[in-house]
Amino acid sequence: MNKLSIALAAAVLSATSSAYALDQINHQQPAAVKPACGGEMEPWFNGLIAEARAAGVTDKGLGELLKASLDDKVLQRDRAQGVFSQTFLTFSTRMVSDYRLKQGAANLKKYADTFARAESEYGVPGPVIAAFWGLETDFGAVQGDFDTLNALLTLSFDCRRPELFRPQLIALLKLFDKGVVDSKTTGAWAGEIGQMQMLPTDYLERGVDGDGDGKVDLKNSAPDAIMTAARVLRDLGWRKGEPWLEEVKLTRDLPWENALRTNRLPHSKWSEWGVMGMKGPLGPDNGDASLLLPMGRKGPAFLSYANFDVFVEWNKSIIYATTAAYFAARLAGAGPLEPTTPETGLTQEQMKELQTKLAARGHDMGPKIDGVFGILTRDAVRDEQIRLGLPADSWPTPELLSKL
């Protein structure tokens, strides 16, 4: 579809709220309810306009909406998220580069006052904020060139995940109303905006004027972006003064089935099982920790604390979350990863074969076999390793594939 027709524009601008729109914004509805999607564009768009009006969007925001069009390139990017098929070492080596470490240190110094204020007000340390800043946009240098309005319209109309993107589209229209951004705003393919790649709902509800100029500009103002990220992380559950991730050494076999992100135990228990700090015995308990093995028992090993869950909330990919937490640890003074020799993993095609076999054994593999090593696959691998008497470190190997 190209630009909406003038006739349709006149019709939708005069539309009022409908039962459909009211159902969509009813706060008693479960968040997972999927809104209308696909099909004929005109009735779908009329429903969107009605919902937007019911949510308080004015003619100004709706007028910007009329400039939107669908973008097939957005759907192509949505279907091809290659990052999720990379291993932790592949991804982290590429993303936590010497350049980013130097830039991160330089920006921590340059905006020291802002980072100090962010930690004082929201409890989030500067290295954590800087790590997300670096990974998301190279500290503001690469913010994305997708038309944000077109991206969110496309993802809302598409039937894959409209329940996630339609609220973001409504929030974007409210930002138009406020004059914060306009229909020319660009960003990532999934609708994120600015130096920290914030979704419109976070921009609208949690945006902070960090430089005191009376407006929130997440694209051009580093202080605004830093303070807003700190507020978002605080709201995601960040615990002030607590750790998030530390690399450890494994000195002997342990009950590997205990290496789960949700299984947090005191340092004394991990020490009993032979887990050591990088410079000696683990320190005193500083909050229970879980043993995180992103590439199995022979790869990098970490203790992750409650604050690590905030990294996962920011991005559900364990590979991304672990990389971000490791990057933050490096910026906070930790050394580079200890060299390891992980067991050979699976190619994406082998992963699909594994998932097919796991599904045949009754494991939930989600809506489709995709070759992505996500949480469902990791849990199923662990269950099958236990059943087969293999070390249950949740890392899929050719040996496991052959035994299945």
HUZI-V575491 format. One record per residue. RES is the residue in three letters. PHI is phi as a letter, one per 20 degrees, with the letter a starting at -180 (* if undefined). OMEGA is omega in whole degrees, -180 to 180 (NA if undefined). D_LAST is the distance of its C-alpha to the last C-alpha in whole Angstrom. Layout:
RES/PHI/OMEGA/D_LAST ; RES/PHI/OMEGA/D_LAST
This chain:
MET/*/173/47 ; ASN/e/-180/50 ; LYS/g/179/52 ; LEU/f/-176/53 ; SER/f/179/56 ; ILE/f/180/59 ; ALA/f/179/60 ; LEU/f/180/56 ; ALA/g/-180/57 ; ALA/f/-178/60 ; ALA/f/-174/59 ; VAL/f/179/56 ; LEU/f/179/58 ; SER/e/-178/60 ; ALA/f/175/57 ; THR/d/-177/57 ; SER/f/-180/55 ; SER/c/177/53 ; ALA/g/178/51 ; TYR/g/-178/48 ; ALA/f/-179/49 ; LEU/f/177/50 ; ASP/f/-177/46 ; GLN/f/-177/45 ; ILE/d/179/46 ; ASN/f/-175/47 ; HIS/f/179/45 ; GLN/e/-179/44 ; GLN/f/173/42 ; PRO/f/-178/38 ; ALA/f/-175/37 ; ALA/e/180/34 ; VAL/f/-177/36 ; LYS/e/178/36 ; PRO/f/178/39 ; ALA/g/-180/41 ; CYS/b/177/39 ; GLY/m/178/39 ; GLY/m/180/42 ; GLU/f/-175/45 ; MET/f/-172/46 ; GLU/f/178/50 ; PRO/f/178/49 ; TRP/f/-178/46 ; PHE/f/176/48 ; ASN/f/177/51 ; GLY/f/178/49 ; LEU/f/179/48 ; ILE/f/180/52 ; ALA/f/179/52 ; GLU/f/180/50 ; ALA/f/178/51 ; ARG/f/-180/54 ; ALA/f/179/53 ; ALA/e/176/52 ; GLY/o/178/55 ; VAL/f/-178/54 ; THR/e/-180/58 ; ASP/f/179/59 ; LYS/f/179/59 ; GLY/f/179/55 ; LEU/f/177/55 ; GLY/f/177/57 ; GLU/f/-180/55 ; LEU/g/-177/52 ; LEU/f/178/54 ; LYS/e/-172/53 ; ALA/e/173/49 ; SER/b/178/47 ; LEU/f/-176/44 ; ASP/c/-179/42 ; ASP/f/-179/39 ; LYS/f/177/38 ; VAL/f/180/37 ; LEU/f/177/35 ; GLN/f/179/33 ; ARG/f/-180/33 ; ASP/f/-178/31 ; ARG/e/-173/29 ; ALA/c/179/28 ; GLN/e/-173/28 ; GLY/f/-178/26 ; VAL/g/-175/27 ; PHE/f/177/24 ; SER/d/178/21 ; GLN/e/174/23 ; THR/e/179/22 ; PHE/g/-178/25 ; LEU/f/179/26 ; THR/f/-177/27 ; PHE/f/-176/28 ; SER/f/178/30 ; THR/f/180/32 ; ARG/f/-172/33 ; MET/e/180/34 ; VAL/e/-176/36 ; SER/e/176/38 ; ASP/g/180/41 ; TYR/f/-178/43 ; ARG/f/178/42 ; LEU/f/179/42 ; LYS/f/179/46 ; GLN/f/178/46 ; GLY/f/179/45 ; ALA/f/-179/47 ; ALA/f/-180/50 ; ASN/f/174/50 ; LEU/f/178/49 ; LYS/f/-177/53 ; LYS/f/-177/54 ; TYR/d/-176/53 ; ALA/g/-179/54 ; ASP/f/180/56 ; THR/f/179/54 ; PHE/f/179/51 ; ALA/f/179/53 ; ARG/f/179/54 ; ALA/f/180/50 ; GLU/f/180/49 ; SER/f/-175/53 ; GLU/e/-173/52 ; TYR/c/175/48 ; GLY/n/-176/47 ; VAL/e/-179/45 ; PRO/f/179/45 ; GLY/g/-179/46 ; PRO/g/179/43 ; VAL/f/179/41 ; ILE/f/-178/43 ; ALA/f/179/43 ; ALA/f/177/40 ; PHE/f/180/39 ; TRP/g/-179/42 ; GLY/f/-178/41 ; LEU/f/-175/37 ; GLU/f/-172/38 ; THR/b/-174/42 ; ASP/l/177/42 ; PHE/l/175/45 ; GLY/n/-175/46 ; ALA/f/-176/47 ; VAL/c/-174/44 ; GLN/e/179/44 ; GLY/n/-178/43 ; ASP/c/174/45 ; PHE/e/174/43 ; ASP/f/-173/46 ; THR/f/180/45 ; LEU/f/179/46 ; ASN/f/-179/45 ; ALA/f/-177/41 ; LEU/f/174/42 ; LEU/f/-179/43 ; THR/f/-177/40 ; LEU/f/176/38 ; SER/f/-180/39 ; PHE/f/178/40 ; ASP/f/-174/36 ; CYS/e/180/34 ; ARG/f/-178/31 ; ARG/b/-177/33 ; PRO/f/-179/36 ; GLU/f/177/36 ; LEU/e/-170/36 ; PHE/e/-180/38 ; ARG/f/176/41 ; PRO/f/178/42 ; GLN/f/177/42 ; LEU/f/178/44 ; ILE/f/179/47 ; ALA/f/178/47 ; LEU/f/178/48 ; LEU/f/177/51 ; LYS/f/175/52 ; LEU/f/174/52 ; PHE/f/179/54 ; ASP/g/-177/56 ; LYS/f/-178/57 ; GLY/m/-179/57 ; VAL/f/175/55 ; VAL/c/176/53 ; ASP/c/-173/54 ; SER/f/178/52 ; LYS/e/-178/52 ; THR/f/178/50 ; THR/c/179/47 ; GLY/a/-179/44 ; ALA/f/-176/40 ; TRP/f/-178/38 ; ALA/e/174/37 ; GLY/n/178/41 ; GLU/f/-174/41 ; ILE/c/166/44 ; GLY/n/-172/46 ; GLN/f/177/45 ; MET/d/179/43 ; GLN/l/179/41 ; MET/e/172/42 ; LEU/f/-177/41 ; PRO/g/-180/45 ; THR/f/178/44 ; ASP/f/177/44 ; TYR/g/-176/47 ; LEU/f/-170/49 ; GLU/e/-174/48 ; ARG/c/180/48 ; GLY/f/-178/50 ; VAL/c/176/52 ; ASP/e/-175/55 ; GLY/f/-178/55 ; ASP/d/174/58 ; GLY/m/-179/60 ; ASP/e/176/61 ; GLY/n/178/61 ; LYS/b/177/58 ; VAL/d/-178/54 ; ASP/c/-176/53 ; LEU/e/178/50 ; LYS/e/-170/50 ; ASN/d/-177/53 ; SER/d/177/53 ; ALA/f/178/51 ; PRO/g/177/53 ; ASP/f/-178/52 ; ALA/f/-179/48 ; ILE/f/-177/48 ; MET/f/179/50 ; THR/f/178/48 ; ALA/f/179/44 ; ALA/f/180/45 ; ARG/f/179/46 ; VAL/f/-180/43 ; LEU/f/176/41 ; ARG/f/-179/43 ; ASP/f/176/43 ; LEU/f/174/39 ; GLY/o/-178/40 ; TRP/f/179/40 ; ARG/d/-176/42 ; LYS/f/174/45 ; GLY/m/-179/45 ; GLU/d/-179/42 ; PRO/f/178/39 ; TRP/c/-176/36 ; LEU/b/171/34 ; GLU/b/178/34 ; GLU/f/-180/32 ; VAL/c/175/32 ; LYS/d/175/31 ; LEU/d/-173/28 ; THR/e/179/30 ; ARG/a/176/27 ; ASP/f/176/24 ; LEU/c/177/24 ; PRO/f/-169/22 ; TRP/f/-180/20 ; GLU/f/177/19 ; ASN/e/-179/23 ; ALA/e/179/22 ; LEU/c/-179/22 ; ARG/f/-177/25 ; THR/e/-178/26 ; ASN/d/-176/27 ; ARG/e/-177/30 ; LEU/c/179/32 ; PRO/f/178/35 ; HIS/g/-177/35 ; SER/g/179/36 ; LYS/f/179/33 ; TRP/f/177/31 ; SER/f/179/34 ; GLU/g/-179/33 ; TRP/e/174/29 ; GLY/n/177/31 ; VAL/e/-177/31 ; MET/c/170/34 ; GLY/f/-178/36 ; MET/f/-179/36 ; LYS/c/-179/40 ; GLY/p/-179/39 ; PRO/g/176/39 ; LEU/g/179/38 ; GLY/f/177/41 ; PRO/g/179/42 ; ASP/g/179/40 ; ASN/c/-172/40 ; GLY/n/180/38 ; ASP/g/-176/35 ; ALA/c/174/32 ; SER/d/178/28 ; LEU/e/-177/26 ; LEU/d/-179/25 ; LEU/c/-174/22 ; PRO/f/179/22 ; MET/c/176/20 ; GLY/n/-171/18 ; ARG/f/-179/20 ; LYS/d/179/22 ; GLY/d/178/23 ; PRO/g/-179/26 ; ALA/c/-178/27 ; PHE/c/161/29 ; LEU/e/179/30 ; SER/d/-176/31 ; TYR/d/-176/34 ; ALA/g/-179/34 ; ASN/f/177/36 ; PHE/f/179/33 ; ASP/f/179/32 ; VAL/f/175/35 ; PHE/f/180/33 ; VAL/f/177/30 ; GLU/f/178/33 ; TRP/f/179/34 ; ASN/b/-172/31 ; LYS/f/177/28 ; SER/f/179/26 ; ILE/f/179/25 ; ILE/f/179/25 ; TYR/f/-176/29 ; ALA/f/180/30 ; THR/f/178/29 ; THR/f/179/31 ; ALA/f/-180/34 ; ALA/f/177/34 ; TYR/f/178/34 ; PHE/g/179/36 ; ALA/f/178/38 ; ALA/f/178/38 ; ARG/f/180/39 ; LEU/f/178/42 ; ALA/e/174/43 ; GLY/o/179/43 ; ALA/f/180/40 ; GLY/e/178/39 ; PRO/f/-178/36 ; LEU/f/173/33 ; GLU/f/178/32 ; PRO/g/178/31 ; THR/c/177/27 ; THR/c/-179/24 ; PRO/f/173/21 ; GLU/f/179/18 ; THR/g/178/17 ; GLY/e/-177/15 ; LEU/d/170/14 ; THR/f/180/16 ; GLN/f/178/17 ; GLU/f/176/16 ; GLN/f/178/12 ; MET/f/176/12 ; LYS/f/177/13 ; GLU/f/178/10 ; LEU/f/-179/8 ; GLN/f/178/11 ; THR/f/180/10 ; LYS/f/178/7 ; LEU/f/178/8 ; ALA/f/179/11 ; ALA/f/178/10 ; ARG/e/174/9 ; GLY/n/179/13 ; HIS/e/179/13 ; ASP/f/179/16 ; MET/d/179/16 ; GLY/n/-174/19 ; PRO/f/-179/21 ; LYS/b/174/19 ; ILE/f/-173/16 ; ASP/c/180/18 ; GLY/m/-180/16 ; VAL/e/-178/18 ; PHE/e/-178/17 ; GLY/e/-175/19 ; ILE/f/-179/19 ; LEU/f/179/17 ; THR/f/-180/14 ; ARG/g/-180/15 ; ASP/f/-180/15 ; ALA/f/178/12 ; VAL/g/180/10 ; ARG/f/180/13 ; ASP/f/-179/12 ; GLU/f/176/8 ; GLN/f/178/10 ; ILE/f/-179/13 ; ARG/f/-176/11 ; LEU/e/180/9 ; GLY/m/177/12 ; LEU/e/175/12 ; PRO/g/-172/15 ; ALA/e/-179/15 ; ASP/e/175/16 ; SER/m/-179/15 ; TRP/d/-178/14 ; PRO/f/-178/11 ; THR/c/174/11 ; PRO/g/178/10 ; GLU/f/179/9 ; LEU/f/-179/6 ; LEU/g/-179/5 ; SER/f/-180/5 ; LYS/f/177/4 ; LEU/e/NA/0
